[in-house]
Amino acid sequence: MPETKVLIIEDEDALSTILEYNLAKEKFEVAVAADGEDGLLKVEEFGPDIVILDWMLPKVSGIEVCRRIRSKPETRNIPIIMLTARSEEADRIRGLETGADDYLTKPFSTAELIARVKAILRRIRPGLADDIVEVGDISVDRVSHKVMRDGKEIHLGPTEFRLLDHLMQHPGRVFSREQLLNAVWGSDVFVEVRTVDVHIGRLRKALNTHKQGEAIRTVRSAGYALDVK
């Protein structure tokens, strides 16, 4: 199963180095950006599962980065933990109202931050560590590679299985073709972007073998999302 991706957007080198080291030790895949502009670029390229975002950043502020992440269909559901030296209640409220899921005031312990990261991921991705993941009427057994829908077995190829497994971890979240390529094929493999459409088409067809209805939603100019009741 792929590692959970954490993006740190923080301009204090010492702090981002400590966070990167400790998160990597917890088996997270970590990327770091030192300013808001690079942070927004890495959100697109890296496809993080969660973002740790500093309030005070060069080029583009943390609040603006948060606002832009929330404004796009393909990134709006990524959880964000905001870091700040501001401890006033009004600032905390502003951060949360902009779209942050959690808020930590500096200085803080690394252990507390990691605990909060894990708590948020457990809440939004309950199947992250489970061998069997269920979303709506679809269940995926990662050990036996068996897929069931509405009690009936669905036969998938290995690529379609990996695609479904990734989408099952983020129900409702829209992924661009590029994000799905990186997550399923890996960033070091050259594959045509349209290949994603072919495999999504096969997955869609397989999931609707018994006429249970469309499970994958196409979002025009954005990508695909798993959308089952």
C-alpha positions as CSV (number, residue, x, y, z in Angstrom):
1,M,0.0,0.0,0.0
2,P,1.4,3.5,-0.9
3,E,2.7,5.6,2.0
4,T,0.6,8.5,3.1
5,K,1.9,11.8,1.7
6,V,2.5,14.8,3.9
7,L,3.4,18.2,2.5
8,I,5.1,20.7,4.8
9,I,4.9,24.4,3.7
10,E,7.2,26.2,6.2
11,D,9.9,28.8,5.7
12,E,11.8,28.1,8.9
13,D,14.4,25.6,7.8
14,A,15.2,24.2,11.2
15,L,11.5,23.5,11.9
16,S,10.8,21.9,8.5
17,T,13.9,19.7,8.8
18,I,12.8,18.4,12.3
19,L,9.2,17.8,11.0
20,E,10.4,16.1,7.9
21,Y,12.7,13.8,9.8
22,N,10.1,12.8,12.4
23,L,7.3,12.3,9.9
24,A,9.6,10.1,7.7
25,K,10.4,8.1,10.8
26,E,6.7,7.4,11.2
27,K,6.7,6.1,7.6
28,F,5.1,9.1,5.9
29,E,6.2,10.2,2.5
30,V,7.2,13.8,3.0
31,A,7.7,16.8,0.7
32,V,8.8,20.3,1.8
33,A,8.2,23.8,0.3
34,A,9.8,26.9,1.8
35,D,7.3,29.5,0.5
36,G,3.7,29.8,-0.5
37,E,4.3,29.8,-4.3
38,D,6.3,26.6,-4.2
39,G,3.8,25.1,-1.8
40,L,0.9,25.6,-4.2
41,L,3.0,24.0,-7.0
42,K,3.8,21.0,-4.8
43,V,0.2,20.6,-3.9
44,E,-0.5,20.0,-7.6
45,E,2.6,17.9,-8.3
46,F,3.0,15.8,-5.1
47,G,-0.7,15.2,-4.4
48,P,-0.5,15.3,-0.6
49,D,-3.0,13.5,1.7
50,I,-2.5,16.2,4.3
51,V,-0.8,19.7,4.3
52,I,1.1,21.2,7.3
53,L,0.9,24.9,6.5
54,D,2.7,27.9,8.2
55,W,0.7,31.1,8.5
56,M,3.5,33.5,7.8
57,L,5.1,32.6,4.4
58,P,7.1,34.5,1.8
59,K,5.5,35.2,-1.7
60,V,2.0,33.8,-0.9
61,S,0.7,33.9,2.7
62,G,-0.4,30.7,4.5
63,I,-4.0,32.0,4.7
64,E,-4.0,32.6,0.9
65,V,-2.5,29.2,0.2
66,C,-5.2,27.7,2.3
67,R,-7.9,29.7,0.5
68,R,-6.6,28.6,-3.0
69,I,-6.4,24.9,-1.9
70,R,-10.0,25.1,-0.8
71,S,-11.1,26.9,-4.0
72,K,-10.2,24.0,-6.4
73,P,-12.4,20.9,-6.8
74,E,-9.4,18.6,-7.0
75,T,-7.7,19.9,-3.8
76,R,-10.6,21.2,-1.7
77,N,-10.9,18.1,0.5
78,I,-7.2,17.9,1.4
79,P,-6.9,18.4,5.2
80,I,-4.8,21.3,6.4
81,I,-3.1,21.8,9.8
82,M,-2.0,25.5,10.2
83,L,1.1,26.4,12.2
84,T,1.4,29.9,13.6
85,A,3.1,32.1,16.2
86,R,-0.2,33.9,16.6
87,S,-2.1,32.8,19.7
88,E,-5.0,35.2,19.7
89,E,-8.4,33.7,19.4
90,A,-9.4,36.0,16.5
91,D,-6.4,34.6,14.5
92,R,-7.3,31.0,15.2
93,I,-10.9,31.6,14.2
94,R,-9.7,33.3,10.9
95,G,-7.5,30.3,10.1
96,L,-10.2,27.8,10.7
97,E,-12.8,29.9,8.8
98,T,-10.4,30.0,5.8
99,G,-10.5,26.2,5.7
100,A,-7.9,24.9,8.1
101,D,-8.9,21.6,9.8
102,D,-6.6,22.2,12.8
103,Y,-4.4,24.8,14.3
104,L,-1.2,24.6,16.3
105,T,0.5,27.6,18.0
106,K,4.3,27.7,18.0
107,P,6.2,26.4,19.9
108,F,4.6,23.0,19.9
109,S,5.9,19.4,20.3
110,T,6.6,17.3,17.3
111,A,4.8,14.4,19.0
112,E,1.6,16.5,19.3
113,L,1.7,17.5,15.7
114,I,2.1,13.9,14.5
115,A,-0.7,12.8,16.8
116,R,-2.9,15.4,15.2
117,V,-1.9,14.4,11.7
118,K,-2.8,10.8,12.5
119,A,-6.1,11.7,14.2
120,I,-7.2,13.8,11.1
121,L,-6.2,11.0,8.7
122,R,-8.1,8.4,10.8
123,R,-11.2,10.6,10.7
124,I,-11.2,11.2,6.9
125,R,-9.6,7.9,5.8
126,P,-10.9,5.3,8.2
127,G,-9.8,2.5,5.9
128,L,-6.1,3.7,5.8
129,A,-4.7,0.8,7.8
130,D,-7.4,-1.8,7.3
131,D,-7.1,-4.9,5.1
132,I,-10.7,-4.5,4.1
133,V,-12.0,-1.1,3.1
134,E,-15.7,-0.4,2.6
135,V,-17.3,2.6,0.9
136,G,-21.0,2.5,0.2
137,D,-21.8,-0.9,-1.4
138,I,-18.2,-1.5,-2.5
139,S,-15.6,-3.4,-0.4
140,V,-12.0,-4.1,-1.2
141,D,-9.9,-6.8,0.5
142,R,-6.3,-5.8,0.1
143,V,-4.9,-9.1,1.2
144,S,-6.9,-11.4,-1.2
145,H,-7.3,-8.6,-3.9
146,K,-11.1,-9.4,-3.8
147,V,-13.6,-6.7,-4.7
148,M,-17.3,-7.0,-3.9
149,R,-20.1,-4.7,-4.8
150,D,-23.6,-5.2,-3.3
151,G,-22.5,-8.7,-2.2
152,K,-21.4,-9.7,-5.7
153,E,-17.8,-10.3,-6.7
154,I,-16.2,-7.9,-9.2
155,H,-13.2,-9.0,-11.3
156,L,-10.5,-6.4,-11.8
157,G,-7.1,-6.3,-13.4
158,P,-4.1,-5.2,-11.2
159,T,-4.1,-1.6,-12.5
160,E,-7.8,-1.2,-12.0
161,F,-7.5,-2.7,-8.5
162,R,-4.8,-0.1,-7.6
163,L,-6.9,2.7,-9.0
164,L,-10.0,1.6,-7.0
165,D,-7.9,1.2,-3.8
166,H,-6.6,4.7,-4.2
167,L,-10.1,6.2,-4.8
168,M,-11.5,4.2,-1.9
169,Q,-9.1,5.9,0.5
170,H,-10.5,9.3,-0.5
171,P,-14.2,8.9,-1.2
172,G,-15.7,12.0,-2.9
173,R,-12.3,13.6,-3.5
174,V,-11.6,14.6,-7.1
175,F,-8.3,13.6,-8.6
176,S,-6.8,14.9,-11.8
177,R,-5.3,12.5,-14.3
178,E,-1.8,13.6,-13.3
179,Q,-2.5,12.9,-9.6
180,L,-3.9,9.4,-10.4
181,L,-0.8,8.7,-12.6
182,N,1.6,9.6,-9.8
183,A,-0.4,7.6,-7.2
184,V,-1.0,4.4,-9.2
185,W,1.8,4.2,-11.7
186,G,4.5,6.3,-9.8
187,S,6.1,9.6,-10.8
188,D,9.2,7.9,-12.2
189,V,7.3,6.0,-14.9
190,F,6.4,7.6,-18.2
191,V,2.8,6.9,-19.0
192,E,0.5,8.9,-21.3
193,V,-2.0,10.9,-19.3
194,R,-4.9,9.5,-21.4
195,T,-4.0,6.0,-20.2
196,V,-5.8,7.0,-17.0
197,D,-9.0,7.4,-19.0
198,V,-8.7,3.9,-20.5
199,H,-8.3,2.3,-17.0
200,I,-11.0,4.4,-15.5
201,G,-13.3,3.2,-18.3
202,R,-12.5,-0.4,-17.5
203,L,-13.0,0.1,-13.8
204,R,-16.3,1.9,-14.4
205,K,-17.5,-0.9,-16.6
206,A,-16.5,-3.6,-14.1
207,L,-18.1,-1.9,-11.1
208,N,-21.4,-1.7,-13.1
209,T,-21.3,-5.3,-14.2
210,H,-24.5,-6.0,-12.3
211,K,-26.2,-2.7,-13.1
212,Q,-25.8,-1.2,-9.6
213,G,-25.2,2.3,-11.0
214,E,-22.2,4.5,-11.7
215,A,-19.6,4.6,-9.0
216,I,-17.1,6.9,-10.5
217,R,-18.0,10.5,-11.3
218,T,-16.3,12.5,-14.0
219,V,-15.7,16.2,-13.1
220,R,-15.2,18.2,-16.2
221,S,-11.8,19.8,-16.5
222,A,-10.8,18.4,-13.1
223,G,-10.7,14.6,-13.1
224,Y,-12.5,11.7,-11.4
225,A,-14.0,10.9,-8.0
226,L,-15.4,7.8,-6.3
227,D,-19.0,8.7,-5.5
228,V,-21.1,5.8,-4.2
229,K,-24.1,5.8,-1.8
